[in-house]
Amino acid sequence: MARTFDDATRRNIAELCMAFTRLPDDSALLLKRAAVAIALTRGEGEETAFLLTRRAASLRSHSAQWALPGGRCDPGETQAETALRELHEELGLRVDDADVLGVLDDYPTRSGYLITPIVVWVSTRAPIAPNPDEVASVHRITLQAIEAEDAFSFTTIPESVRRVIRFRHAGQHIHAPTAALIYQFREVLAGRDTRVADLEQPVFAWK
């Protein structure tokens, strides 16, 4: 279903996020806090899309991987503050607390982070200005694309009993944590409280 980028869609997604029952996570004291923005903006035409980035190849960790805008929480920051700051630092988009529509479940990563996804409505009409030190490319993924039946697939690896989730984009597989967070957002859009913390990452993302 195509979702037009307008006030009606904003209200609908905000209501769906409000209805989502977020689980507390007991791993907070053991892992480093981080946050990402599921940043909703105008896609091709009038459709609502979210912003997906390809990380710069020069970065020390997780270089060239697909990611949502985000990063580690600074001391004293809330997860929402981190997501909004990183959205500005990485893509030059400045939004405020009023643009936050909701918060999804924390996702613990193999590399020692607890990622909080923040759903954000990008109300600004300012152009996206990627920071080349952090971002190699930016992609607008329509919500219709992630709601397709074949958007996600699952596989297994010898190193884990947990299922590995994959999201197919531009002929490539995007894996957890990014794929897991996008998948849960897709489920929220359908009115389902689907949990994703048990979905596995590929081994290359464990470090």
C-alpha positions as CSV (number, residue, x, y, z in Angstrom):
1,M,0.0,0.0,0.0
2,A,1.4,3.4,-1.0
3,R,1.5,5.9,1.8
4,T,1.5,9.5,0.7
5,F,3.9,11.8,2.5
6,D,1.4,14.0,4.2
7,D,-0.2,14.9,7.6
8,A,-2.6,12.0,7.4
9,T,0.2,9.5,7.1
10,R,2.2,11.2,9.8
11,R,-0.8,11.0,12.2
12,N,-1.4,7.3,11.2
13,I,2.2,6.3,11.8
14,A,2.3,8.2,15.1
15,E,-0.8,6.3,16.3
16,L,0.7,3.0,15.2
17,C,3.9,3.8,17.1
18,M,1.9,4.8,20.2
19,A,0.0,1.5,20.1
20,F,3.2,-0.5,19.9
21,T,4.1,-2.0,23.3
22,R,7.9,-1.5,23.6
23,L,9.7,-4.1,25.7
24,P,12.2,-3.0,28.4
25,D,15.7,-4.4,27.9
26,D,17.8,-5.8,30.7
27,S,21.0,-5.5,28.7
28,A,21.4,-1.8,29.1
29,L,24.0,-2.0,31.9
30,L,26.1,-4.5,29.9
31,L,26.2,-2.8,26.5
32,K,27.1,0.6,25.1
33,R,24.0,2.7,24.3
34,A,23.4,3.7,20.7
35,A,20.4,5.0,18.7
36,V,19.4,5.2,15.0
37,A,16.8,7.2,13.2
38,I,14.1,5.6,11.0
39,A,13.8,8.9,9.2
40,L,10.6,9.3,7.2
41,T,10.7,11.6,4.3
42,R,9.3,12.1,0.8
43,G,10.4,9.4,-1.7
44,E,9.8,9.2,-5.4
45,G,6.7,11.1,-6.3
46,E,4.5,11.6,-3.2
47,E,5.3,8.3,-1.4
48,T,6.6,8.2,2.1
49,A,10.1,6.6,2.4
50,F,12.8,6.2,5.0
51,L,16.5,7.0,4.6
52,L,19.1,4.3,4.4
53,T,22.8,5.0,4.1
54,R,25.9,3.1,3.0
55,R,28.6,3.8,5.5
56,A,31.9,5.3,4.2
57,A,34.6,2.8,3.4
58,S,37.1,4.8,5.4
59,L,35.3,4.2,8.8
60,R,37.1,2.1,11.3
61,S,34.1,-0.1,12.2
62,H,31.4,-1.5,10.0
63,S,32.8,0.3,7.0
64,A,30.8,0.2,3.7
65,Q,27.9,-1.5,5.5
66,W,24.2,-0.5,5.1
67,A,22.9,1.4,8.1
68,L,20.2,3.7,9.4
69,P,21.6,7.2,10.4
70,G,22.8,6.9,14.0
71,G,25.6,6.2,16.4
72,R,26.8,5.9,20.0
73,C,25.0,7.9,22.7
74,D,27.1,10.7,24.2
75,P,27.1,11.0,28.0
76,G,23.9,12.6,29.3
77,E,22.1,12.1,25.9
78,T,18.7,10.4,25.6
79,Q,18.4,8.0,22.7
80,A,16.1,10.4,20.9
81,E,18.7,13.2,21.2
82,T,21.3,10.9,19.8
83,A,19.2,9.9,16.8
84,L,18.4,13.5,16.0
85,R,22.0,14.6,16.4
86,E,23.3,11.9,14.2
87,L,20.7,12.6,11.6
88,H,22.1,16.2,11.4
89,E,25.7,15.2,11.6
90,E,25.5,12.5,8.9
91,L,22.9,13.9,6.5
92,G,22.6,17.6,7.4
93,L,18.9,17.3,8.4
94,R,17.8,19.2,11.5
95,V,14.6,18.1,13.2
96,D,13.4,18.4,16.7
97,D,11.6,16.5,19.5
98,A,8.2,17.3,18.0
99,D,9.2,15.2,14.9
100,V,9.7,12.0,17.0
101,L,6.8,9.7,16.3
102,G,7.8,6.7,18.4
103,V,10.5,4.4,19.8
104,L,10.8,0.7,18.9
105,D,12.5,-2.2,20.8
106,D,16.2,-2.1,21.7
107,Y,18.3,-4.4,19.7
108,P,21.5,-5.9,21.3
109,T,24.3,-6.3,18.8
110,R,27.1,-8.9,18.7
111,S,29.6,-6.0,18.7
112,G,28.5,-4.8,22.2
113,Y,25.8,-2.1,21.5
114,L,22.2,-1.7,22.5
115,I,20.6,0.1,19.6
116,T,17.4,2.1,20.1
117,P,15.4,2.8,16.9
118,I,13.7,6.3,16.9
119,V,11.0,6.9,14.3
120,V,11.3,10.4,13.1
121,W,9.2,12.5,10.6
122,V,11.5,14.7,8.5
123,S,9.3,17.8,8.2
124,T,12.1,20.0,7.0
125,R,12.4,20.6,3.2
126,A,16.1,21.2,3.5
127,P,18.2,19.1,1.0
128,I,20.0,16.1,2.3
129,A,23.7,16.9,2.6
130,P,25.7,13.7,3.4
131,N,28.9,14.0,5.4
132,P,31.5,12.3,3.2
133,D,33.5,11.2,6.2
134,E,30.6,9.0,7.4
135,V,28.3,8.4,4.5
136,A,29.1,7.0,1.0
137,S,25.5,7.2,-0.3
138,V,21.9,7.8,0.8
139,H,18.9,5.9,-0.4
140,R,15.1,6.5,-0.1
141,I,13.3,3.3,0.5
142,T,9.5,3.5,0.2
143,L,7.4,2.0,2.9
144,Q,5.6,0.0,0.2
145,A,8.9,-1.7,-0.6
146,I,9.4,-3.0,2.9
147,E,5.7,-4.1,3.1
148,A,6.1,-6.4,0.1
149,E,5.7,-10.1,1.0
150,D,9.1,-10.9,-0.4
151,A,11.0,-8.0,1.1
152,F,12.5,-10.1,3.9
153,S,13.9,-13.6,4.0
154,F,15.5,-15.8,6.7
155,T,18.4,-18.2,6.6
156,T,20.7,-20.0,9.0
157,I,24.4,-20.1,9.7
158,P,26.5,-22.8,11.4
159,E,27.7,-20.4,14.1
160,S,24.3,-19.8,15.6
161,V,20.9,-21.4,16.3
162,R,19.2,-18.1,15.7
163,R,17.7,-17.2,12.3
164,V,19.5,-14.6,10.2
165,I,17.2,-12.0,8.7
166,R,17.9,-10.4,5.4
167,F,16.3,-7.4,3.6
168,R,16.8,-7.3,-0.2
169,H,17.7,-3.9,-1.7
170,A,19.3,-3.0,-5.0
171,G,20.2,-6.6,-5.7
172,Q,22.0,-7.0,-2.3
173,H,21.1,-8.4,1.1
174,I,21.1,-6.0,4.0
175,H,21.5,-7.9,7.3
176,A,20.8,-7.3,11.0
177,P,20.9,-5.1,13.0
178,T,19.6,-2.8,10.2
179,A,17.4,-5.4,8.6
180,A,15.9,-6.4,12.0
181,L,15.1,-2.8,12.9
182,I,13.4,-2.2,9.5
183,Y,11.5,-5.4,9.8
184,Q,10.1,-4.5,13.2
185,F,9.0,-1.1,11.8
186,R,7.3,-2.9,8.9
187,E,5.5,-5.0,11.5
188,V,4.5,-1.9,13.5
189,L,3.0,-0.4,10.3
190,A,0.8,-3.6,10.1
191,G,-0.3,-3.2,13.7
192,R,1.8,-6.1,15.0
193,D,4.1,-6.2,18.1
194,T,6.7,-8.5,16.5
195,R,10.0,-8.9,18.4
196,V,13.3,-9.0,16.6
197,A,16.0,-9.1,19.3
198,D,16.5,-12.9,18.7
199,L,17.2,-12.3,15.0
200,E,20.8,-13.0,14.2
201,Q,23.5,-11.0,12.5
202,P,25.9,-12.5,9.9
203,V,29.4,-13.3,11.3
204,F,31.1,-10.4,9.6
205,A,29.0,-8.0,11.7
206,W,29.9,-9.6,15.0
207,K,33.0,-7.4,15.5
